[in-house]
Amino acid sequence: MKFTNKQPPPIAMQLAPMIDILLLLLCFFIISWQFSSSETELNVSVPTAQEGADPERQRGEIIINVLSDGVIRVEGATVNLPQLHDKLSAIARQFQNQPVRIRGDGGVAYQRIVEVIDTCQKAGIWNISFATQRPTPAE
């Protein structure tokens, strides 16, 4: 007696959905990289320090840019000190140890940086760091 072997045909691997997922992931990472790099103003030249740290960002870190003319920019928007206080106090109520990095231009008045630090502390932000860069090596 002859028995027939009824096995289903082998399933072919579908490449189109996998390529779609890879392209979506690529788009996601490119767009998220663009948003994170837009938070750091390019026209702010931070002071140099011999022991300047590499710009490693903490997760969820807020970057406050203080331009050379004293203008404060956060998340691409120009704010004044009361607006900065309102924004930071709302964030501090939600997150206990919210990190903030202050990127002050080398030519900005020190008083303006102190005002920003004071506003951060009034809002309940204590995890404050300052952006510096290493000096360029002399050639």
C-alpha positions as CSV (number, residue, x, y, z in Angstrom):
1,M,0.0,0.0,0.0
2,K,1.4,3.4,-1.0
3,F,0.9,6.3,1.4
4,T,1.1,9.9,0.1
5,N,3.1,12.4,1.9
6,K,1.0,15.5,2.3
7,Q,3.4,18.1,3.6
8,P,2.7,21.7,2.8
9,P,5.1,23.4,0.4
10,P,8.0,25.2,2.1
11,I,7.3,28.8,3.1
12,A,9.3,31.4,1.3
13,M,10.7,34.2,3.4
14,Q,9.1,37.5,2.6
15,L,11.7,40.2,2.2
16,A,9.4,43.2,1.4
17,P,8.1,43.6,5.0
18,M,11.6,43.2,6.4
19,I,12.9,45.9,4.1
20,D,10.0,48.2,5.1
21,I,10.8,47.8,8.8
22,L,14.5,48.5,8.2
23,L,13.7,51.7,6.3
24,L,11.3,52.8,9.0
25,L,13.9,52.3,11.6
26,L,16.5,54.1,9.6
27,C,14.1,57.1,9.1
28,F,13.3,57.1,12.9
29,F,17.0,57.3,13.9
30,I,17.8,60.0,11.3
31,I,14.9,62.1,12.4
32,S,15.6,61.7,16.1
33,W,19.3,62.5,15.5
34,Q,18.2,65.7,13.7
35,F,16.0,66.8,16.6
36,S,18.7,66.2,19.2
37,S,21.4,68.1,17.3
38,S,19.0,71.0,16.7
39,E,18.9,71.7,20.5
40,T,22.5,72.8,20.5
41,E,22.8,76.2,18.9
42,L,25.7,76.4,16.5
43,N,26.4,80.0,17.1
44,V,27.2,79.4,20.8
45,S,30.9,79.0,21.2
46,V,31.3,77.5,24.7
47,P,34.4,78.3,26.7
48,T,37.4,76.1,26.5
49,A,38.8,74.2,29.4
50,Q,41.9,72.0,29.6
51,E,39.8,69.2,31.2
52,G,36.8,69.9,29.0
53,A,34.4,67.0,28.9
54,D,33.2,65.4,25.7
55,P,29.6,66.3,25.0
56,E,28.0,63.2,26.3
57,R,24.3,63.9,27.0
58,Q,22.3,62.3,29.7
59,R,18.9,60.8,28.9
60,G,16.2,63.5,28.9
61,E,18.7,66.3,29.4
62,I,17.4,69.8,28.8
63,I,19.9,72.1,27.0
64,I,19.7,75.9,27.8
65,N,21.6,78.0,25.3
66,V,22.7,81.4,26.3
67,L,23.8,83.4,23.3
68,S,26.5,86.1,23.3
69,D,23.9,88.9,23.5
70,G,22.2,87.3,26.5
71,V,19.3,85.7,24.7
72,I,18.1,82.4,26.2
73,R,17.0,79.6,23.9
74,V,15.5,76.4,25.0
75,E,14.3,73.7,22.6
76,G,14.7,76.1,19.7
77,A,12.5,78.8,21.2
78,T,13.6,82.1,22.7
79,V,12.5,82.6,26.3
80,N,12.9,85.1,29.0
81,L,13.6,84.2,32.7
82,P,10.0,84.0,33.8
83,Q,9.1,81.7,30.9
84,L,12.2,79.6,31.6
85,H,11.1,79.3,35.3
86,D,7.6,78.2,34.3
87,K,9.0,75.6,31.8
88,L,11.5,74.2,34.3
89,S,9.2,74.1,37.3
90,A,6.6,72.1,35.2
91,I,9.3,69.6,34.3
92,A,10.7,69.5,37.8
93,R,7.3,68.6,39.2
94,Q,7.2,65.5,36.9
95,F,10.9,64.4,37.1
96,Q,12.8,64.5,40.4
97,N,16.4,64.6,39.2
98,Q,15.9,66.4,35.8
99,P,19.4,67.1,34.2
100,V,20.0,70.5,32.7
101,R,23.0,71.5,30.7
102,I,23.8,75.2,30.3
103,R,25.7,76.1,27.1
104,G,26.8,79.7,27.7
105,D,28.7,81.6,25.0
106,G,32.2,82.5,26.0
107,G,31.4,86.2,25.5
108,V,28.2,86.3,27.5
109,A,28.3,88.3,30.8
110,Y,28.7,86.0,33.8
111,Q,25.8,87.7,35.5
112,R,23.4,86.3,32.8
113,I,24.7,82.8,33.5
114,V,24.1,83.3,37.2
115,E,20.6,84.5,36.5
116,V,19.9,81.3,34.5
117,I,21.4,79.1,37.4
118,D,19.2,81.0,39.9
119,T,16.1,80.5,37.8
120,C,16.9,76.7,37.6
121,Q,17.3,76.5,41.3
122,K,14.1,78.4,42.0
123,A,12.3,76.0,39.7
124,G,13.6,73.0,41.6
125,I,16.3,71.9,39.2
126,W,19.6,71.0,41.0
127,N,21.2,68.6,38.5
128,I,23.0,71.4,36.5
129,S,26.1,70.9,34.3
130,F,28.0,73.3,32.0
131,A,29.1,72.7,28.5
132,T,32.8,73.2,27.8
133,Q,35.1,72.1,25.0
134,R,38.7,71.1,24.8
135,P,41.1,73.7,23.3
136,T,42.2,73.0,19.8
137,P,45.8,71.7,19.7
138,A,48.3,74.2,18.5
139,E,49.8,73.2,15.2
